[in-house]
Amino acid sequence: MSDRFRELLKIIGSGTHTGKNLTRSQAATAMEMMLEQEATPAQIGAFLISHRIKRPTGEELAGMLDAYNELGPKLHAQSSMGQVTVLGCPYDGRSRTVPVTPLTALILVTAGVPVIMHGGARMPTKEGVPFVDIWEGLGVKWEKLSLTQVQQVFESKGLGFVYLPTHFSQADFLVQYRREIGKRPPLATMELIWIPFLGDVHLAAGYVHPPTEGMFRGALELRGVKNYTTVKGLEGSCDLPSDRTNIIGLSMPSSSLSTGEKRESQEETTSSTKFERLLLHPSDYGFGGKEVSLVSTAELVSQMRAVLQGEKSELMSAAVWNGGFYLWRCGVCSNINLGLSKAEALLSSGEVAEKLREICGNF
C-alpha cells in the first residue's frame, strides 16, 4: 500500500463536507502513481469511483493530462505539416448512432489537414464500437503497428492513430477498473482532450453534459492549448448532429470565423484567447434529418465503403455535413458552404477513396 497515495485519496474521498479538490500537481502525482501501479488495486478503484462522485475540476484534469504527457506516447510534427487536428471522442465507442469521425478524418487528410485519432479496444461502460474496429474493416490495422510505424504513416500520409493496448499499456491497464466499478471514471473525460502529439495543434473534442465543456476549457487554458473546438456531439463525440441545433465552442475566434449564424456574445478566457459560441442549424444548410442508426460494425463498414464510392445516402449526407464544417474550421475553406461543397466533391470524385487506398498500402 502507498501511504502517499492514501493521502491523496483522503482529499477527494472524505465526502461532501470535508472533501476537497486536488491541486494540479496532486492530480498529476495521483495519475502517475496509478499509471505506474504504485497505488494498490484497492486504492485505484477507490480513487476512480470517489473522483467520479466528486466530479473533476479543470485543474485536476490538467494535472492528469500532465501525467499522460509525461508518460504517454506522442507523435511528432514535421516542418511541412502545418497545424494538426486531433479528434477526441469517447473511448467506449458508439452504440446508437453511426460514427462519422473516420470519414471526417479521411476528408481532412485528403484536403491536406493532418489528423490524429486515439482510442482503445472495446471498452466499458458502453462497450460500443471502437474506432480501431472500424479502421480495421476499412483495411487500416493500426493495432498491428508500433508507435514508430504509426509515426511513419503519419509523416507520409497525414493520418495517425494512437492505440492504447499497443502504444500506452500503462493507461490500458486501468481499463479493467472501468468494468469493475461500472461507471465512467474521470479518465474518460480527460481522454477526450488528451493530445498525444507535439506541435501546432487544433483539438476537436465532444461532450454530452454542458458542465463538461467548462472543465475542458479550464484544463486547456492551464495546459496552454489555445486552438480548440468543443461540440455537444453525438453520444459525446465530435460528430455534429443532423437532427438538432449544433452547440459548438470555438477558441481564438476572428473575422474569418463569421458565418452569419446565430451565436452568443464573445467572452475572454485569457488575455490572449477568446471563446465564441456558435449555434449551427443543419437545416439552414440543407443537411437536417434523422441520425443514421448503428446496426453492426460490418454494416457500418459496408455503408462507409459505399460513401467512399460516392453513393448518395443518409451517411453520405452526414459525412458531408461533418467534413464541410471541419474543412472550414481547419482553415481549408473560408466559409461553411464552401466547406460543404468541397467535402461532397472530394467524396464524389473518389479522391477520399484513393487516399484510403494509399494509407492501406502501409499495412
C-alpha positions in Angstrom: 0.0 0.0 0.0 1.2 3.5 -0.8 0.8 5.9 2.2 1.5 8.8 -0.2 -1.4 7.8 -2.5 -3.7 7.2 0.5 -3.3 10.9 1.5 -4.3 12.0 -2.0 -7.3 9.6 -1.8 -8.4 11.1 1.5 -8.5 14.5 0.0 -11.2 13.7 -2.6 -12.9 10.8 -0.8 -13.9 12.5 2.5 -17.4 13.3 1.5 -19.4 16.5 0.8 -18.5 18.4 3.9 -14.8 17.7 4.3 -13.6 16.5 0.9 -11.5 18.9 -1.3 -10.3 19.2 -4.8 -6.8 18.2 -5.7 -4.3 20.8 -6.9 -2.9 20.3 -10.4 0.4 18.8 -9.1 -1.5 16.5 -6.8 -3.7 15.3 -9.6 -0.6 14.7 -11.7 1.0 12.7 -8.9 -2.1 10.6 -8.4 -2.4 9.9 -12.1 1.3 8.9 -12.3 1.0 6.6 -9.3 -2.0 4.8 -10.9 -0.3 4.5 -14.3 2.9 3.2 -12.7 0.8 0.9 -10.4 2.4 2.4 -7.3 -1.1 2.6 -5.9 -2.7 -0.7 -5.0 -5.8 -2.1 -6.9 -8.0 -1.2 -3.9 -6.6 2.4 -3.9 -7.0 2.8 -7.6 -10.6 1.6 -7.6 -11.4 3.8 -4.6 -9.9 6.8 -6.2 -11.6 6.4 -9.5 -15.1 6.0 -8.0 -14.5 8.8 -5.4 -13.4 11.1 -8.1 -16.4 10.1 -10.2 -18.8 11.0 -7.4 -17.0 14.3 -6.5 -16.6 15.3 -10.2 -13.3 16.5 -11.6 -12.3 20.1 -11.9 -10.5 21.7 -14.8 -7.3 22.0 -12.7 -7.5 18.3 -11.8 -7.9 17.3 -15.5 -4.9 19.5 -16.4 -2.8 17.6 -13.8 -4.0 14.2 -15.1 -3.1 15.4 -18.7 0.4 16.4 -17.3 0.9 12.8 -16.3 -0.3 11.5 -19.6 2.1 13.9 -21.4 5.0 12.8 -19.2 4.4 9.0 -19.5 2.3 8.5 -22.6 3.1 8.2 -26.4 3.4 11.2 -28.6 3.5 11.6 -32.4 5.7 14.4 -33.7 5.1 17.1 -36.4 7.2 17.6 -39.5 8.1 21.1 -40.6 5.9 20.8 -43.7 2.8 19.7 -41.9 1.3 22.9 -40.6 -1.4 22.6 -38.0 -2.5 19.1 -36.9 -6.1 18.3 -35.9 -6.7 15.9 -33.0 -10.2 14.4 -32.9 -11.2 13.5 -29.4 -14.1 11.0 -28.9 -15.2 8.6 -26.1 -13.1 5.5 -25.9 -16.1 3.3 -25.0 -17.4 3.8 -28.5 -20.8 4.3 -30.1 -23.9 2.1 -29.6 -26.8 4.0 -31.1 -25.7 6.2 -34.0 -23.1 5.7 -36.8 -19.7 7.3 -36.0 -18.8 9.6 -38.9 -15.4 10.5 -37.4 -13.2 8.2 -39.6 -14.8 9.7 -42.7 -14.2 13.2 -41.4 -10.6 12.3 -40.8 -10.2 10.9 -44.3 -11.8 14.1 -45.8 -9.5 16.3 -43.9 -6.4 14.3 -44.7 -7.4 14.3 -48.4 -7.6 18.1 -48.2 -4.2 18.4 -46.7 -5.0 18.6 -43.0 -3.0 16.1 -40.9 -5.2 14.3 -38.4 -4.5 12.2 -35.2 -7.1 10.0 -33.6 -6.7 7.9 -30.4 -8.6 5.2 -28.5 -8.6 1.6 -27.3 -10.3 -1.7 -27.8 -13.9 -2.4 -27.0 -14.3 -0.8 -23.6 -16.7 -0.4 -20.7 -19.0 1.1 -19.8 -20.9 1.4 -23.1 -18.9 -1.4 -24.9 -19.7 0.4 -28.1 -18.0 0.1 -31.5 -14.4 1.4 -31.1 -12.7 3.3 -33.9 -9.9 0.7 -34.2 -12.5 -1.9 -35.4 -13.9 0.5 -38.0 -10.4 1.2 -39.3 -9.6 -2.5 -39.5 -12.8 -3.0 -41.5 -11.6 -0.4 -43.9 -8.2 -2.1 -44.2 -6.2 0.1 -41.8 -4.9 -2.1 -38.9 -3.5 0.4 -36.5 -3.2 -2.1 -33.7 -0.5 -4.0 -35.6 1.8 -1.0 -35.8 4.4 0.1 -33.3 4.4 3.8 -32.4 7.4 4.3 -34.7 5.5 2.8 -37.6 2.5 4.9 -36.8 4.8 7.9 -36.9 6.0 6.9 -40.4 2.4 6.6 -41.7 1.6 9.9 -40.1 4.5 11.6 -41.8 3.9 10.1 -45.2 0.1 10.1 -45.3 -1.0 12.7 -42.8 -3.1 10.3 -40.6 -2.1 8.7 -37.3 -3.8 6.7 -34.6 -2.5 6.1 -31.0 -3.9 2.8 -29.8 -3.8 2.3 -26.0 -3.2 -1.5 -25.9 -0.2 -1.3 -28.2 1.1 2.2 -27.6 0.2 3.0 -23.9 0.0 -0.2 -21.9 0.1 1.7 -18.6 -3.2 3.5 -19.4 -4.7 0.4 -20.9 -4.1 -1.4 -17.6 -6.6 0.9 -16.0 -9.4 -0.1 -18.3 -10.2 -3.1 -16.1 -11.2 -0.8 -13.3 -13.9 0.8 -15.5 -15.6 -2.6 -15.8 -15.2 -3.3 -12.1 -16.6 0.0 -10.8 -19.4 0.0 -13.5 -19.1 3.8 -14.2 -17.1 6.0 -16.4 -14.3 7.5 -14.2 -12.8 11.0 -14.8 -10.3 9.3 -17.0 -13.0 9.1 -19.6 -13.4 12.9 -19.5 -9.7 13.5 -19.6 -9.2 11.3 -22.6 -11.5 13.5 -24.7 -9.0 16.3 -24.5 -5.7 14.3 -24.5 -3.3 15.4 -27.2 -0.8 12.6 -28.0 1.2 15.0 -30.2 4.0 17.5 -30.1 3.5 20.5 -32.4 1.0 23.1 -33.6 -2.4 21.6 -32.8 -6.1 22.2 -33.2 -8.2 20.0 -30.8 -11.8 19.0 -31.5 -13.5 17.4 -28.5 -17.0 16.2 -28.0 -19.1 16.1 -24.8 -22.6 15.3 -23.6 -23.2 17.3 -20.5 -22.7 21.1 -20.6 -20.6 21.2 -17.4 -18.0 19.0 -19.1 -17.3 21.8 -21.6 -16.4 24.1 -18.7 -14.0 21.5 -17.4 -12.4 21.3 -20.8 -11.9 25.0 -21.1 -10.4 25.2 -17.6 -8.0 22.4 -18.3 -7.0 23.5 -21.8 -6.3 27.1 -20.6 -4.0 25.7 -17.9 -2.3 23.5 -20.4 -1.8 26.4 -22.8 -4.0 24.9 -25.6 -5.4 27.9 -27.4 -6.9 26.5 -30.6 -9.8 24.1 -29.9 -13.4 23.3 -30.9 -15.9 21.8 -28.5 -19.0 20.0 -29.8 -22.1 18.8 -28.0 -21.9 15.9 -30.3 -23.5 12.5 -31.0 -23.0 10.3 -28.0 -20.3 12.6 -26.7 -18.3 12.5 -29.8 -17.1 15.4 -32.0 -19.6 14.3 -34.7 -22.1 17.1 -35.5 -25.7 16.1 -35.2 -28.1 16.4 -38.1 -31.3 16.3 -36.1 -30.8 19.3 -33.9 -29.1 22.6 -33.5 -25.3 22.2 -33.0 -23.9 23.8 -29.9 -20.2 24.5 -30.7 -17.5 26.3 -28.9 -14.7 28.0 -30.9 -11.5 29.2 -29.4 -9.4 32.1 -30.9 -12.3 33.5 -33.0 -11.6 36.1 -35.7 -13.4 37.7 -38.6 -12.7 34.6 -40.7 -15.0 32.6 -38.4 -18.0 34.7 -39.3 -20.8 32.5 -40.9 -23.8 34.6 -40.2 -25.1 32.0 -37.8 -26.8 32.9 -34.5 -24.2 33.0 -31.8 -23.8 34.2 -28.3 -21.6 37.1 -27.4 -17.8 36.6 -27.3 -16.1 36.3 -24.0 -12.5 36.5 -22.9 -10.9 33.3 -21.4 -7.4 34.7 -21.1 -5.7 37.9 -22.2 -4.7 36.2 -25.5 -7.6 33.8 -26.2 -11.2 34.3 -26.8 -14.0 31.8 -26.8 -17.1 32.1 -29.1 -20.4 30.2 -29.1 -21.7 29.1 -32.5 -25.2 27.7 -32.8 -25.3 25.9 -36.1 -28.6 24.8 -37.6 -28.1 21.9 -40.1 -31.5 22.6 -41.8 -30.2 26.1 -42.8 -27.7 24.3 -45.0 -30.0 21.6 -46.3 -28.5 18.9 -44.0 -31.2 18.5 -41.4 -32.6 15.0 -40.9 -32.5 11.8 -38.8 -29.3 10.4 -37.5 -28.1 7.2 -39.1 -28.7 4.3 -36.7 -25.9 1.9 -35.9 -26.8 -1.7 -36.8 -23.4 -3.6 -36.7 -19.8 -3.0 -37.4 -20.0 -5.0 -40.6 -22.9 -3.0 -41.8 -21.2 0.3 -40.9 -18.1 -0.6 -42.8 -20.2 -1.5 -45.8 -22.0 1.8 -45.6 -18.7 3.7 -45.3 -17.3 1.9 -48.4 -20.5 2.9 -50.3 -19.9 6.6 -49.3 -16.3 6.4 -50.4 -17.6 5.2 -53.8 -19.7 8.3 -54.0 -23.1 6.7 -53.4 -25.8 9.0 -52.1 -27.2 8.0 -48.7 -28.0 9.4 -45.2 -24.4 8.5 -44.2 -23.1 10.4 -47.2 -25.1 13.5 -46.1 -23.7 13.1 -42.5 -20.2 12.8 -43.9 -20.5 15.9 -46.0 -22.1 17.8 -43.1 -19.2 17.0 -40.7 -16.5 17.2 -43.3 -17.7 20.5 -44.6 -17.7 22.0 -41.1 -14.3 20.8 -40.2 -12.8 21.9 -43.6 -14.0 25.4 -42.6 -12.8 25.1 -39.0 -9.4 23.9 -40.1 -9.0 26.8 -42.5 -9.2 24.9 -45.8 -12.4 26.8 -46.8 -13.3 30.4 -46.0 -16.9 29.6 -45.1 -19.1 26.6 -44.2 -20.9 26.5 -47.6 -17.6 26.2 -49.4 -16.5 23.5 -47.0 -19.7 21.5 -47.7 -19.2 21.8 -51.4 -15.5 20.7 -51.1 -16.4 17.7 -48.9 -19.0 16.5 -51.3 -16.6 16.9 -54.3 -13.8 15.0 -52.5 -16.1 12.1 -51.8 -17.9 12.1 -55.2 -14.7 12.3 -57.2 -13.2 9.3 -55.4 -10.3 11.3 -54.0 -11.0 10.3 -50.5 -11.3 6.6 -51.5 -7.9 7.0 -53.2 -6.4 8.5 -50.1 -7.7 5.5 -48.1 -6.1 3.1 -50.6 -2.8 5.0 -50.2 -3.0 4.6 -46.4 -3.9 1.0 -46.7 -0.7 0.4 -48.7 1.2 0.8 -45.4 -0.5 -2.2 -43.8 
